[in-house]
Amino acid sequence: MEIRTTFHKRLRDIQDELLAMGSMVEKAISRSIEALKNRDLKLANQIIADDRKINEKRFEIEETCIQLIATQQPMAGDLRTIVSVLSIISELERIGDHAEGIAKIVIMIGDEPPLKPLIDIPRMAEKTIDMLHRSLDAFMSCDQEIAQKIAAEDDAIDDLYNQVYRELVSYMVEDPKTITRATRLLWVAHNLERCADRVTNICERIVFTVTGKMCEIDASKY
């Protein structure tokens, strides 16, 4: 009994570390858009430097998970939880990489004059951060239904991306001199769209944790 109590405490600690990593990633996305809006090259460089901390957190959690599997040989639901943590931290690290990518684009943009007011890109970021935060809460509460609904919200991100794409392409067509600036903003939007896709992957892992079944979430049902 004491062994199992210790095991579940270690498992809870792992989940807490997962939430801490999620918070780091949410902050990275938010700050990358802040750097973009304010042309803040110092902040952009800090985001790039801080990505190493996200990577280190992933490796720490991964090592703890492997040790727990090796020493405790968890079964059924507990094993699915640990396997899902390993998958989710990989998705979180990649989301962090997308935030780092946005920061690098900010540095490329430098002090160029803004092409247009930033409206839909910050909306994409805000929505993505919200989806990520709620998906991690759903993982902690093993709420399959909420996870499925969050995954369905990815369509809203895709709609915003398509809107940004159409608008920026129109700028390019009307004035070829805007191509470089418009392309860089497209890269930013694409990074955010990929972040949301990875949140969907996290939601699918939540469904696996609860049901033991790996499947793509059908957004049309929600």
LINWOCOR-V388087 format. One record per residue. N is the residue number from 1. BURIAL is + if it has 9 or more other ideal C-beta (glycine too) atoms within 8 Angstrom, else -. D_LAST is the distance of its C-alpha to the last C-alpha in whole Angstrom. Layout:
# LINWOCOR-V388087
((N & BURIAL & D_LAST) (N & BURIAL & D_LAST))
This chain:
# LINWOCOR-V388087
((1 & - & 42) (2 & - & 43) (3 & - & 41) (4 & - & 38) (5 & - & 38) (6 & - & 39) (7 & + & 36) (8 & + & 33) (9 & - & 35) (10 & + & 35) (11 & + & 31) (12 & - & 30) (13 & + & 33) (14 & + & 31) (15 & + & 27) (16 & - & 29) (17 & + & 30) (18 & + & 27) (19 & + & 26) (20 & + & 29) (21 & + & 28) (22 & + & 25) (23 & - & 27) (24 & + & 29) (25 & + & 27) (26 & + & 25) (27 & - & 28) (28 & + & 29) (29 & + & 26) (30 & + & 27) (31 & + & 31) (32 & + & 31) (33 & + & 29) (34 & + & 32) (35 & + & 35) (36 & + & 33) (37 & - & 34) (38 & - & 37) (39 & + & 38) (40 & + & 39) (41 & + & 41) (42 & - & 42) (43 & + & 38) (44 & + & 37) (45 & + & 40) (46 & + & 39) (47 & + & 35) (48 & + & 37) (49 & - & 39) (50 & + & 36) (51 & + & 34) (52 & - & 37) (53 & - & 36) (54 & + & 32) (55 & + & 34) (56 & - & 36) (57 & + & 34) (58 & + & 32) (59 & - & 35) (60 & + & 36) (61 & + & 33) (62 & + & 33) (63 & - & 36) (64 & + & 36) (65 & + & 33) (66 & - & 35) (67 & - & 38) (68 & + & 36) (69 & + & 35) (70 & - & 39) (71 & - & 40) (72 & + & 38) (73 & - & 37) (74 & + & 34) (75 & - & 32) (76 & - & 28) (77 & - & 26) (78 & + & 28) (79 & + & 29) (80 & + & 25) (81 & + & 25) (82 & + & 28) (83 & + & 26) (84 & + & 23) (85 & + & 25) (86 & + & 27) (87 & + & 24) (88 & + & 23) (89 & + & 26) (90 & + & 26) (91 & + & 23) (92 & + & 24) (93 & + & 28) (94 & + & 26) (95 & + & 24) (96 & + & 28) (97 & + & 29) (98 & + & 27) (99 & + & 28) (100 & + & 32) (101 & + & 31) (102 & + & 31) (103 & + & 34) (104 & + & 36) (105 & + & 35) (106 & + & 36) (107 & + & 39) (108 & - & 40) (109 & + & 39) (110 & - & 42) (111 & - & 43) (112 & - & 42) (113 & - & 41) (114 & - & 38) (115 & + & 37) (116 & - & 34) (117 & - & 33) (118 & + & 30) (119 & - & 27) (120 & + & 24) (121 & + & 25) (122 & + & 25) (123 & + & 22) (124 & + & 20) (125 & + & 22) (126 & - & 21) (127 & + & 17) (128 & + & 18) (129 & + & 20) (130 & - & 18) (131 & + & 15) (132 & + & 18) (133 & + & 19) (134 & + & 16) (135 & + & 16) (136 & + & 19) (137 & + & 19) (138 & + & 16) (139 & + & 19) (140 & - & 21) (141 & - & 20) (142 & + & 18) (143 & + & 15) (144 & + & 13) (145 & - & 10) (146 & + & 10) (147 & + & 11) (148 & + & 8) (149 & + & 6) (150 & + & 9) (151 & + & 9) (152 & + & 6) (153 & + & 9) (154 & + & 11) (155 & - & 11) (156 & - & 13) (157 & + & 15) (158 & + & 16) (159 & - & 16) (160 & + & 19) (161 & + & 20) (162 & - & 21) (163 & + & 22) (164 & + & 25) (165 & + & 26) (166 & - & 27) (167 & + & 29) (168 & + & 31) (169 & + & 31) (170 & - & 33) (171 & + & 35) (172 & + & 36) (173 & - & 37) (174 & - & 39) (175 & - & 41) (176 & - & 41) (177 & - & 43) (178 & + & 39) (179 & - & 38) (180 & - & 38) (181 & + & 37) (182 & + & 34) (183 & + & 33) (184 & + & 33) (185 & + & 31) (186 & + & 29) (187 & + & 29) (188 & + & 28) (189 & + & 25) (190 & + & 24) (191 & + & 25) (192 & + & 22) (193 & + & 20) (194 & + & 21) (195 & + & 20) (196 & + & 17) (197 & + & 16) (198 & + & 18) (199 & + & 16) (200 & + & 13) (201 & + & 16) (202 & + & 17) (203 & + & 14) (204 & + & 14) (205 & + & 18) (206 & + & 16) (207 & + & 15) (208 & + & 18) (209 & + & 20) (210 & - & 18) (211 & - & 18) (212 & - & 21) (213 & - & 19) (214 & - & 18) (215 & - & 15) (216 & - & 13) (217 & + & 10) (218 & - & 8) (219 & + & 6) (220 & - & 5) (221 & - & 4) (222 & - & 0))
